Amino acid sequence: MDLLATSLLNAVSGLNQGFAVFFDVWYLILPPLLYGLFLLLWMQHVWGKWASKIKWMVLEIIPSRDIEKSPQPMESFFAGLAGAMTTPTSTEEYILGYIPVSFSLELVSTDGNVHFYVRTQEQFRSLVESHLYAQYPNIEVIEVEDYVQNVPRTIPNKEWDLWGADFELTKDDLYPIKTYKYFEESVTGKMIDPLSGLIEAMGRLGPGQHVWLQFITTPIGEKATHELLSKTVDKFLGREKPAEIGIIRMFFMDIWDVIRNLPRSLNASEPEFYSYAVAKKDEQPLEFRLSPGEKDVLKALQSNLGKQMFKIRMRMIYLGRRENFSKAIGVSPIIGAIKQFSDQNLNGFKPNDLSKTYAEFVMTHERLRYRQRRLFRRYITRDGDPGDTKFILSSEEMATVFHLPDMNVVAPTLARVSAKRGNAPTNLPVQE
């Protein structure tokens, strides 16, 4: 009993001494340990302050009836959006909470009526309008109320249901999707509008049904992408540089070699040690090493590398009243239309499994409602999270998936300008 009491007293005394030492040096121990948590909380705080000062607006783009252009003019529009990009200073980034400028490009079907929207900061309204009118002089760009206000703020509920998902690419970012240049007929040379199928599918929705397709678009600089995307070309050509082996790693690899070969040495067999020499590849001319299909892929990769790049969050939501809610109408045709941008040799879109609104096995009802409401909240707030499913698209790829359809797209539910825009004659008399 005395021994137990003595041991307990010694333990308490040791704890007291430990706490005494800690209180003497806590200012040296805690700051490095808590720095990561502090930085996370601080950045959330300053990001919130920066975001609270931003004024947003929604612009509707109403196409004209006589558009005969391909999606190529939209490449100039997206290049113009890059003019909003700035390089923040360290003070702006870590003290003021600078958030990169982004635009939300949205293709929306409300009761089967198809609309094009751009959600932008008020200060960039002139930038958006000027670059749109420069490419399409006869369109209309008007400020409208945010369409997400036309549905309940909490979905799903007793009257409304929802399906949705974020999208991701099937391959590395540099591999381009099937762009508008691949939609040209080989015989007549006439281009089939890439959005015709998608607009037609969205136009078939009935009353009380909505499909929202969102592209949160953030221009990114050349330095931030060129080195990363160049690695994709090097990997495709087999030019990847072997990983350098550091001194510490080499030391432990040598120890492991000795341990691994020790039984062989005892058995008088010849040990096999790791070789640091890099095997030389048989470098034949490129035209002999690539098949015709691989040459086309390489051409597409290198062509994509030289364009303006954007960080993209692609998100889709189908929501509607329960009496009319049908995935066969609001999901399958839309996903099928999006699949037309996919190419097995290049790239394509696919729903991200972790973001899809479904749940299996345990507490399926509760987990499903949580996923649905989380995705709905992220859409209406234009939230870019989660960052791990963002991807990079070029201006050509963005022009393919979001452009003003030409006059051959005859979907009756697509809103179009009823009359041409025109300026006043320059020879009007001026009354003094």
C-alpha positions, 0 to 999 in steps of 0.5 A: 500500500505504501509503495502504491501511494509513493508511486502515485505521489511521484507521478503527481510530482512529475506532472507538476514538474512537467507543467512547470517546465511547460509554463516556462517555455510555452511561448516557444512550443505553442506558436509553431504547433498552432500556426497551421490552425491560426492560418486556416482560421485567419484566412477564412476570416479575411476571405469572408471580409473581402467577399462581403464587400463584393457586389454581384449582378446577373446579366442575361444574354439574349442571342439574336436570330441571325447569328451565323458565326461559329463558337470561335468568336467566344474565344475572344470573349473569354480572352477578354475576361482574362483582363480582370485578372490581377496579381495580388501582393502579399498584403492583399493576399494574406492580410486583406484576404484577396479572392481571385476574380471569377465569373459564373457562366450559366445555361438555365432551363426554367419550365423549358425556357432556355436562358444564358446568364453571366453572374459577375461583379458590378465593377466588371459589367462593362468588361463583360458587355463590351466583349460580348457586343464586340463579337455579337453586335445584335444581341442584348445584354440586360440586368435581371433578377437572380433566377435562383430566387424563384425557387424555395431556399430549402430543397428538397422539401415536401413539394420539391426534389433535386438531383445534382453533381459536380463534374470532373475531367476523365484525363489530365487537364491539358488533354482537350475535350471534343471542341467545336472544330470536331463538329464540322461535317467532312463532306459539306464542311458545315458545322453542327452547333455543339450546343444544339443537343443540349439546348434541345434537351433542356427545352423539353422540360415541363412546368415546374422543372428546372435544369441549371448548368453552371461554369464558375470560371476563374482566369489563371496566369500563364506561369501558373499553368504552363509548367504544369501542363507541359509535363503532360506533353512530356509524359505523353512523349516519354520525356519525363525526367526521372525522380532525383534520389536525395542523399537521405533517401539513398542512405536508407535505400543502401541500408535496405539493400544490405539487409535484403541481401544478407541471407543471399550472402550467407548462402554464398549466392551473389547479392543483387544491389540496387543500381542508380543508373538510369536506363537509356531509351531507344530514341527513334525519330518522333514520326516513327514512334507515334501512330497516326492517332497519337500524332493527332492527340499530340497536335491537340495537346500542343495546340491547347497549351498555347491558349488562355486557361481558366480554372473551372467548377462545373456543376449541374442541378435538376430540380422540380416539383415532385409531381413532375420530377423525372430523371428520365427527362431532366437528367439522362438527356442532359448528361447524354448531351454533355457526353458529346463533348467527350473523346476517348482519345482526348478528354471528356466530362463525367459526374464526380461520384463524391458530389452526386446526390445519392446515398447507400447502405446506412442512414440513406434518407438523412445522408441523401438530404444532406448531400442535396441541400449541400449541393443546392447551397453551393450552387445558389451561392456560387461556391467554388468548393470543393477545390479537388474537383476543379479542372483547367479548360482553355478558351477554345474549350470554354467557347465550345461548352458556352457560346451563343447558338447560331440560327440553325438551332431552332429550339422554340423555347430559346429566348432570342432578340426580336429585332436588331439593335442599331445606332442612330444615324450620324446625319441627323440634324442637330438643333441648337 
